Amino acid sequence: MPSATVWEFRAITATDRSTAQNAPWSRMAMTDVSTQAWRGGVDVDAWQAIGPGGPAEVGELVADLILAPEDDPMADEPEVAAWIGLHRHDASRAAEPGGGAPTDMPLDAPSHAFCKIEEAIAWAQLPMEAGQCAVELGAAPGGAVLALARRGLDVVAVDLGDLAAQVLASPGVTHLAKKVGSLGRADLPARVDWLLVDMNLAPQVVLHEIAHLLPGLVPTLRGAVFTLKLPDWAVVDELPRLVAQIAAFGLPDVRLRHLPSNRREVCCVARPAR
Ligand SMILES: C[S@@+](CC[C@H](N)C(=O)[O-])C[C@H]1O[C@@H](n2cnc3c(N)ncnc32)[C@H](O)[C@@H]1O
């Protein structure tokens, strides 16, 4: 019985993590585990005994375990060493442990953004299909562009930086060497199904930079995938405001997740109302 094992763990927990419960990206009931309790010995074997692992099926009870990173300079002696929780799996959640799909980065992928977009597609079940058109703003050197081109999409890669040669040579890839600020709607194909935004700027700046393009893109968009950088941790508190801003572009179905390949950033998928 998975639930029995998890409730035993609640006995060693400290305070309810209300901020996590309220955060838009987490509807799980999470509970802090103090560092002291963690060092005192949490029986991880019991967690592993919960089940065989692998993707969760709808309706299954899933144990959540988040560990504070050991190499975090802020975490020499963290108050919280781990968060544990429990949720029942449904179609809106990631089925794979860790929240992504196991993605092998091909040897010729020029950046780990290849894995980021594959994980986003798997997590949010994005119906990206051959023949569709995608635009990526902040596309060089082209990991995500390569992933989409390999799926048979036509991809317009917008970046002043160069695309890797193998990406540029992929069928369906077009490079627009422009800054987003000087890009007009007429520079892009008439029908754009997917928008990817992966510019290495603070998210508030990114949303300001792309705002002029969105009204012309949204009518045909099936969805957008933003990588929101977290240049400082204060941006985490800004996430609800950024989500509201993205929704106001006309993409009200917004979800956030830190994917396995995300570093100091989160993935934001925004879709038109269903
Ligand atoms: C994290 S990299 C993108 C990685 C890329 N998505 C991939 O799959 O390899 C960020 C990129 O954003 C681009 N960038 C930053 N500001 C930009 C702007 N205003 N217009 C266009 N590109 C921009 C940078 O040149 C840089 O190549």
Ligand as a Chemical Component Dictionary entry (heavy atoms), coordinates in Angstrom:
data_LIG
# 
_chem_comp.id                   LIG 
_chem_comp.type                 NON-POLYMER 
_chem_comp.pdbx_formal_charge   0 
_chem_comp.three_letter_code    LIG 
# 
loop_
_chem_comp_atom.comp_id 
_chem_comp_atom.atom_id 
_chem_comp_atom.alt_atom_id 
_chem_comp_atom.type_symbol 
_chem_comp_atom.charge 
_chem_comp_atom.model_Cartn_x 
_chem_comp_atom.model_Cartn_y 
_chem_comp_atom.model_Cartn_z 
_chem_comp_atom.pdbx_ordinal 
LIG C1  C1  C 0  20.071 30.039 -24.167 1  
LIG S1  S1  S 1  20.532 30.618 -25.754 2  
LIG C2  C2  C 0  19.356 29.827 -26.778 3  
LIG C3  C3  C 0  19.591 28.354 -26.935 4  
LIG C4  C4  C 0  18.773 27.805 -28.081 5  
LIG N1  N1  N 0  17.350 27.876 -27.803 6  
LIG C5  C5  C 0  19.125 26.393 -28.446 7  
LIG O1  O1  O 0  18.211 25.584 -28.624 8  
LIG O2  O2  O -1 20.310 26.115 -28.634 9  
LIG C6  C6  C 0  19.933 32.250 -25.714 10 
LIG C7  C7  C 0  19.993 32.961 -27.040 11 
LIG O3  O3  O 0  19.173 34.112 -26.964 12 
LIG C8  C8  C 0  19.686 35.028 -27.898 13 
LIG N2  N2  N 0  19.120 36.345 -27.643 14 
LIG C9  C9  C 0  19.206 37.100 -26.535 15 
LIG N3  N3  N 0  18.572 38.268 -26.709 16 
LIG C10 C10 C 0  18.046 38.241 -27.962 17 
LIG C11 C11 C 0  17.283 39.167 -28.739 18 
LIG N4  N4  N 0  16.929 40.367 -28.246 19 
LIG N5  N5  N 0  16.914 38.798 -29.974 20 
LIG C12 C12 C 0  17.287 37.599 -30.487 21 
LIG N6  N6  N 0  18.007 36.678 -29.791 22 
LIG C13 C13 C 0  18.393 37.010 -28.549 23 
LIG C14 C14 C 0  21.193 34.932 -27.708 24 
LIG O4  O4  O 0  21.888 35.405 -28.845 25 
LIG C15 C15 C 0  21.389 33.447 -27.445 26 
LIG O5  O5  O 0  21.810 32.782 -28.601 27 
# 
loop_
_chem_comp_bond.comp_id 
_chem_comp_bond.atom_id_1 
_chem_comp_bond.atom_id_2 
_chem_comp_bond.value_order 
_chem_comp_bond.pdbx_ordinal 
LIG C1  S1  SING 1  
LIG S1  C2  SING 2  
LIG S1  C6  SING 3  
LIG C2  C3  SING 4  
LIG C3  C4  SING 5  
LIG C4  N1  SING 6  
LIG C4  C5  SING 7  
LIG C5  O1  DOUB 8  
LIG C5  O2  SING 9  
LIG C6  C7  SING 10 
LIG C7  O3  SING 11 
LIG C7  C15 SING 12 
LIG O3  C8  SING 13 
LIG C8  N2  SING 14 
LIG C8  C14 SING 15 
LIG N2  C9  SING 16 
LIG N2  C13 SING 17 
LIG C9  N3  DOUB 18 
LIG N3  C10 SING 19 
LIG C10 C11 SING 20 
LIG C10 C13 DOUB 21 
LIG C11 N4  SING 22 
LIG C11 N5  DOUB 23 
LIG N5  C12 SING 24 
LIG C12 N6  DOUB 25 
LIG N6  C13 SING 26 
LIG C14 O4  SING 27 
LIG C14 C15 SING 28 
LIG C15 O5  SING 29 
# 
